[in-house]
């Protein structure tokens, strides 16, 4: 069997085309996962804002490590209980500058945590950074770890 340059050229083009299809398929799956992670983060935001236990249960992994900017770290039970029994009234909550990256069954999200709240007639604005780690569990994205941190002045 004689192999010509033309055979090599055709084989190379087919191989490159297959590689391109493989990469674009992986990017498509990643875009879908990024969208699903973003949706899960929005459910978390609404759960925090509305003190909605069902939403918080829906998105928090049972193994969650929920870190606050003051250094406290909570389990799932402590985290949800803290939201449900908080004394301040949260007037607004936004997660601006949200950036999501998916790596396999893990996701990394960074954003600003910006809230307006009131306690005993006193208005408070909270603006901190947040790093969240999600994990795909049973076909859905769950918050596995979260760490709030003070932003530079």
N, C-alpha and C positions, 0 to 999 in steps of 0.2 A: 504494500500500500504506500503510495506516494503522498506526502503531505506538502502542500504548496504554501506559499506566503498568503495566498488568498484564503486558504483554510484557517491559518492562524489568525488572520484579520477578522474573519467571520466569528471564529470561536471567541476571540477577545471582545468583540462587540457584544456578543450574546452574554458573556460573563459580566461585562460592565453593566449591561442593561438589567441583568438579574440582580446584581449588587445594588443598583439604584432603586429597584423595586423593593428590595429587602429593607433598605434604609428608609424609604418613604413610608413603608408600612409601619416600621417601628416608630417613626415620628408621628404618624397618625394615631397610634395607640397611646403615645406619650401625651399628645394634645388632648385626647379624650380623658386620660387620667388626670391631667392638669385641670381640666374643666370640672371633673368630679371632685377633686381635692378643693378647688375654689368653692364649689357648691357646699361641701362639708364645712368649710370655714365660715361660710355665710350662715349656715344653720347654727354653728357655735355662736357667732356674733348675736344672732337673734335670740338664742337661748339665754345668753348672758344678759342682754338688754331687757328681755321680757321675764326673766327668772322662770323660764319654762323648763321644768325638770325633764319632760319627755324628750325635748330637743337635746338637752345636755347628755342624757342617757344614750341617745341615738348616736352621737358623734364621739363620745369619750370611750377609749379602750378601757377594759377592766384593769389593765396594768399601768394606767396613766401615771406619770410623774408631772404634777402641775406646779411649776415654780413661779413664785411672785417676785416682783422687783425688790422687795424688802428681804428676800432670802428665804421666806417660808416655802416649804415644799409639801404638797398635799397629795393624798391618794384620791381615787375617784370618789369615794364616799365623802371625804372631807371637802373636796372641791365643790361637789354638787350641793352639799349641805351648806357650805359657805355662801353660795349664790342664793340659795333658797331662804336663808335666815339673815341676810345682810340688812343693815339698818338704813343705809342711804338709798335714796330713790335715784335710779339711773335715768336721766332725761334723754341722753343720746349716747350712741356708741358707734364709732366708725373704725375701720381698719384700713386707712390709706396706705399707699405705697406697697401694696401687697405684691409679693413676688413668690412664685411657686416653681419648684423644680422637682420632677419625679425621677427616681432612680430605682428601677425594678418595682418592688412592692413597698418602697419607702418614698416619702415625700418630705421636702423641706420647704417651709413657708416662713417668710420674714415680713413683718409689717409694723406699722405704728399702731398702738392701742390708744385711741383718743376718745375720752368720754367726758361728759358733763353730768355731774350728779349733785344732789342736795341732801344735806343732813342737818336737821334742826334749824332749817332756814338758811344755812350757809351753803353757797354755791362753790363747787370744786371742779377744777379741770384737771384731768389726768392725761398726761402725754408721755408714754413710755414706748420702748421698743419691745417686740416680741419675736421669739424664735419658736416655731412649732415643728414637731416631727410627727408625721402621719404614717400609718402602716395600713396596707390593704389587708383586711381581715374579712373572710366570708363574703367576698365580692364587693365590699364597701370600704370606704376610707374612714379610719378611726384616728382620733388624736391620741398619740402614744406619749408624747412629751411636749411640754410647753415651758418656756422660761421667759419671764418678763425681765427687762433691764432698764436702768436709767440711761437716758440719752445724754450725749455730751452737751455741754452748755453752748 
